[in-house]
Amino acid sequence: MESEFVHKLFEQHQKVGECLSPEVVAKWLNELLGILYPERSTSKFENEADFTLHYEGLKTLLGDILCSCSELEPKQQVDTFFNQLPTIKAALDLDLEATFLGDPAAKNKQVVARSYPGFYAIAAYRIANELDRMGTQLVPRAITETAHTQTGIDIHPSAIIGECFCIDHGTGVVIGETIIIGNHVKLYQGVTLGALSVDKKDATTKRHPTIEDEVVIYAGATILGGNTTVGKGSIVGGNVWLTRSVPAGSKVYYSASMSDESGETDRITIKS
């Protein structure tokens, strides 16, 4: 009985193949971020030739990762990804600026790039999202799960997130697969942008909300549902539970009070 069980496990291992470990993916991610932001680099380069050699090594490692995970045309995907790297860097620079300007405690951008978990999670997402849009599957999720493990921030690689995105503090943030987030959006810790239903039959539908430009969502807020839209310039207060749309410029907040005759002790208030 035990030998039969072990044999079945072995067969499963054979079917999976030699997909490189999550640790290798994490190593590639962190070294790539070290190339993009020297504040994060653990390597010192004596000359440009050494730097270029390291850069080319990251291309080779990505090819090995994609090939080992049975992805199609790894060389073409590697070339496509690295051709997009200047665009990814430009987007991340905007996120870095937004995070720096949005946090009075940030003394300079170098500190943000090196130490802020929100920026690390966003950087991992933008890299993973590019690979996800190219049609890869295992690697993008491994990248965002690396950031999830490091920061407690869970961003699905298929999420659509605009420019100048900021996550302050960040622990406990969850951003679902079919989310659409506009430009200049800021989230605080514990925010959930999730689905109302986890039924498998809804897998191909838009299950997560739309957050329009210039929205701020404070700590502990939960916004659910594919038909839920938070209008441009709105503010969603801490601990709000929101499952319906609110117009542009709304202020949504949770208020607690002493129990009245009806027994009601709290409510959600929306001001437009």
N, C-alpha and C positions, 0 to 999 in steps of 0.2 A: 504493500500500500504506500509506504513512504517513498520507495524507489519510483513508483508511478507518478507520485506528486512531484518529486524532484525532476523527473523527465519532462513533465508538462511545463514546469517553470523554465527549464532549459530551452524548450521549443519556443516559448514566448520570448526569451532573450535572443534567440536566433532570428526571429521575425523582426524584432526591433532593429537589429543591426548594430552599427558602431557609432551611433549618434554621440558626439562629444558631450562631455559632462557639463552641467550648469556652471561649474567652477571655471571651465575654459571660456564659456560665454561671458561670465562676469569679468574675467581677466581681460578679454578683448574690449568689453565696454569701458572698463576703467582706464585702460591704456589709450583708447581712442579719446576719451574725455581729457586725458592728460596731454594729448596732442593738441586738442582744441583750446584747452585752458591750462597754460603752464603752471598755474597755481595748484593744479591737481596732479601734476606729473611727479612720478617717482624716479624719473630718469633725467640725467644731465647729458647734454650733447656738446661735444667739443667743437663740432663744425657742422655745416649744412649737409655734408655728405652723410654723416652719421644720422642726422635727423631724417633725411630722405630714406635711408636704409630702414630705419625704424617704421616710418610711414608705410613703406612697401611691405614690410613684415606684417603689418596689421591687415593689409589687403589679402596677403597670402593666408593668414589665420582665418579671416572671414570666409574665404573660399573653402578652407578645410572644414569649417563648421557647417557651412551650407551643404557641402558635398556629403559629409558624414550623416547629416540629417535627411538624406535622400531628397534634397531640394533639386529642382530641375535647373539646368544651365547655370551652375554656380559662378562660372567666370563672367558670364554676361551680367548676372545679378550683382556681382562684386563691382564691376565697372560702372554699372548704373548707379549703385549706391554711392560710390566715391565721387562720381560726377555730380551728385546732388549734395555732397558734403558742404560746399560753400553756402548753399541755400539753407541747409540745416543750421550751420554756424550763424548765419545772419538772423535766423529766427530765434536762436538761443541768446544771441546778444540782446535782442529786444526783451526777451524774458528776464535776462539778467538786469537790464536797466529798470524794468518794471518792478522787480523784486527790491532792488536797491532804493528806488524812489519811494516804494510803498512801505518801507520799514525804517522808522526813525533810528532804530538801534544799529542799522547797517552803517559802518564807518566808511567803507569803500567797497568797490565791486569785487576786489580780490577776495575779500572775506566771504562775500556771497558765493562766488564761484567755488571756493575751496571748501566751505563749511556748511552751507545752508542745505538742509535735506530737501526742501521744496524745490530748489533749483536742480539738485541732482535727480530727483524724480521726474521733473519736466524734461531734463536733458535725455534721460533714458527713454522717456516716452517718445520724444521727437525722433530719436534714432530708430526706435522700434517701429514707429508708425511708418517711416519711409520703407523699411523692409516689409512691413505688413502690406503696404499698398503695392509692392512689387509681386505679391502673391506667396511669399513665404509664410509659414505657419508656426513651426516650433520655436524658431530663433527669436522672433519678436516677443513672444510671451515669456521666454526665458529671460530676456533683457528686462522687461518691466517687472518680472517677479524678483529679479536681482535688486532692483530699486525698492520694491515692496518690502523685501527682507531687511534692507538697510535702513529704511526710513519709516515704514508703517504706512506709506502712501501707495494706494493701489489704483493705477491708471491702466485701463485696457488699451492695448496698442492700436485698436481700430477706432478709438475715440477721435472725434473731429474737434480740434482745439485751435482757436485763432491766435493772433499775435499778442505780445505783451501780456502773457499769462503769469500770474503770481499765486503761489501757495505759501502762506505765512505759517510758520510752525509746522503744520502739516500732518502730524501724527493722526492716523485714523481716517484720513480722507479716502473716499471711494468714488471713482469715476467710471461709469459703465461703458459697455461696448458701443452703444448706438447714440451716445451723447453728442450734442452739437453745442459747442461753446464759442462765443464770439470773441471779439478783441477787447483788450483791457479789462479782463475779468480777474477778480481777486477772491480767493477762498482762504478761510481759516481752518484750523484743526477740527477734525471730527465731522466734516461735511460729507454727506452721502448724496450723490447724484445717481439714483438707482431706478430700478424697475418696480412697477406695481405687481407684476406677475412674474413668477419664475417657472411657468409652465413651458415645457420643452417645445410645444407646438408654436410658441411665440418667438422662437429663435431667430426667424428671418424678418421679424417686424421691428419697427422702431419702438424700443421699450423704455428708453431713457429720455429725460427732458431736454429741452432746448434753452440755453442760457444766452440771452442776447448781449450785445456790447455793453461794457462799462457797468456790469453788475458786481456788487459786493455781497458775499454770502458769509455770515459770521459763524462762529464756532458752534458745532453740534446741530446745525440745520440739516434737515432731510428733505430732499425734493425728489419726487417719484413720478414716473409715468411718461410714456412716449408722447402723449398729447399735452403735456404740461409745458408751458412756455413762461419764462420769467422775462418780462419786457425790458428793453434797453434802459440803462441807468437806474434800475431798481436796487433797493437794499433789502436783503433778507436777514432778519435778526437771528440771534443765537437761539438754538433749540426749537426753531420753527419746524413744524411738520406740514409740508405743502404738497398737495396732489392735484391742484388745479392752476390754471394759468392766471397770471396777474399782468396788468397793462404796464406799459413803459412808465418809468418814474415812480413806481410804487414803493411804499415802505411797508414791509411785512414784519410784524413782530409778535412775539409771545408775551402775554401778560398774565400774571398770576395774582389772585386776590383772595381775600377771605371768602369762605363758602357763603353763598346767598341762599334764599329760601328754596331755590330750585336744586341746590346742591352743587351748582357749577362753581368751580374753583379756578378755571383758567380758560383762555380763549386766544384765538389767533386774530389779530387786527390787521387789516389791509387799508392803507391810505394811499390814494392816487394823487 
